[in-house]
Amino acid sequence: MKKTLLAVAALCAMTSGAAMAQQQDGKWQVRVRAVHLESDNGGAAGAAGVSINDKVIPELDISYYFTPNFAAELVLTYPQKQDVRLNGAKIGSLKHLPPSLMAQYHFTNFGAFKPYLGAGINYTRFSNVDLPAGLDVKRNSWGGALQVGFDYALDKNWSLNFDVKKVYIDTTINNGIGKFKIDPILVGVGVGYRF
């Protein structure tokens, strides 16, 4: 009898928690993520042996929900310094600032588990370019961005987040080296607060 009562109490607690988790209905959500950036290192420059290092970066994301299903997310970080390598040997560095604006569709019929899909645009600005004499990069890049992820609601405000993005970033290295397609995959984990 005690086991049955405990099981019923646990079921009620889980059900009420799930019901509360489903009531995340604020218009704004802020997420903080730790993101692993893994560059594709493609294009003519990549084929010639040019690459940048992979790294973990911080990310701040601000979302606005127009409806329970549709939201816009602004993806932000600070300028990221990357080593530039040629055939594995460091030849210089640069910084890039890559904000993205995403349109998202959120699925709302899975209780506390809240998956989403996103697509949008990325603008990247390259700065502090420190390369051997005679080498430089095109400073601006526009490209698409794709996203898939989920929030797991802990209560009516807080959630855990897992997110994967493919961002299309490229530049051109002068002196005949050609197009350098960074095109990173970004895998992030973090927490969100909705209000």
N, C-alpha and C positions, 0 to 999 in steps of 0.2 A: 504494500500500500504506500509506504514511504517513497519507494522508487517511482511509483506511478505519479504521485504528487510532485516529486522533484522533476520528473520528465515533463509533466504538464506545465509546471512553473517555468522551466527552461524554455519550452516551446512558446509560452506567452511572452517571455522576455525577448526571445528572438523575433517574434512576430511584431511586437511593439517597436523594437529597434529598427526592423526593416520598414515599418510604416513611417517611423520618424525619418529614416534615411531617405525615403521617397519624397519627403516634403522639402527638399532643397530647391526652393523656388525664387531665390533672390535674383535680381537682374545682373548683378556683378559677381565675378569670380576672379580671385587673384591666386596664381600658382607660383611656387618657387620650386625649381627643378635642378638637379645635378644631371648634366647631359654629357654623354660620351660622343665626341665628334670624330667620325672616321671618314677621311677623304677618299674619293675615288681615284684622284691623281691621274686623270685621263687626258685625252686630246693629244695633239702633236707633241706638246712639251712633256706630257707624261710618258709618251712613247720614247722620248729622248732621255728619260731618266730623271726628270724633275718631279719632286714630291714635296708635300708638307707633312709635318708630324700630326699624329692623332693626339687628342687630349680631352680631358674632362673640363667642361666650362660651366659656370653658373648661368641660370636662365630665369627671367622674371616674365610672367605671362599675365596679361589682363584681358578678361573676356567680358563681353556684354551680351546678354541673352535677349533677343528680340521676341522670341516665343520660347516655350519649354524645349523645342527641338532645334531652333536655329539661333546660332550665336556667331559673333565675330571675335577673333582672338588676335591681340597684338603680342608678338614674341620679341623679347628684348634681352640684350646682354650688354656688356661693355666691350670696347675694342679688344679683340683677341690677338695676342702675339703668336705667330707660327714660325718655326724654323723652315727655311727653304733648303732643300737638299738636292744634290745632283749625284745620282748613282749611290745614294746612301750617305754621302759626305756633305756636311753642312756648308753652304756657300753664302748664307745670309739669312735675313728674316724680314717679315712684314707684319702689319696689323690689319685686321679686317673687322668691320662693324656690320653685322648681317641681320637687321630687323626684318621680320616677315609679318604680313597681315593675312590671316586665314579666315575663310568662311567655313563654318562647321555645322554638321548635322548630328544632333545628339539623340540616341535611342533612349526612350523613357519607360519602357515596359519590362525592365529587368530588375526592379527593386533597387537595392543599394548599388548594384553593378550598373554603371552608366557608360557604355561604349560610345565612341563618336568617330566620325570621319571628317577630314578637312582638306581643303584645297585653297591655294592663294598665291600671293606674289611675294618675292623676296627682292630687296635692294641691298647690295653690299658695296661698301666704300672701303677701298684699300688705302692705307696710309703708312707712314714711317717705313717706307720701303728701303731696305739696306741690302743691296745686291752688288756684286762685282761691277767695276767701272764699265759703263756702256750698256748695262742691262737695266730695264725698267719694266713695269707692268701697267696695263690699262687700269685706271683708278676706279671705275664704276661698273657695276654688273647688275642687270635686271634678269630675273628668272622665275620660274614657277616653283611651287612648294606643295608637297602632298603630306598628309598626316593621318595616322590612325592611333587610337589610344582609348583609355578608359579612366574614369574616376570611380573609386569605391567609397561611397558615403559612410562616414563614421558616425555622424549625427546630422542635424539640420544645417550645419555650417561647414564642418571640416570633412575633408576627403583625402584619400591617398590617390596618387596619379601615376600612370605609366603611359608613355607617349613615344611614338616613333615618327620621325619626319625624314623625307627625302627632299633636299633643297638643291636647286640647280643654280650653281655659282660658277662663273668662268671669268677668265681674264686672258689677255694676250701678252706674252713675253716678247719684247722686241728683238731685233737683230736676227730675224729669221727663225727663232725658236718656235714661235707660233702659239696656238690656242692652248690654254691650260685649264682643264675642266676639273674643278675641285669637287663639285657635286657631292657633298657629304651626306651620309646617313647619320642622323642624330637620335640617339636612344636615351630617353630621360626618365628619371623617377623623381617624385617629389610629393609635396602636399599642397592642397588647395583650400581656400576659404571663400565660401559663397555668402553673399549678403544682399 
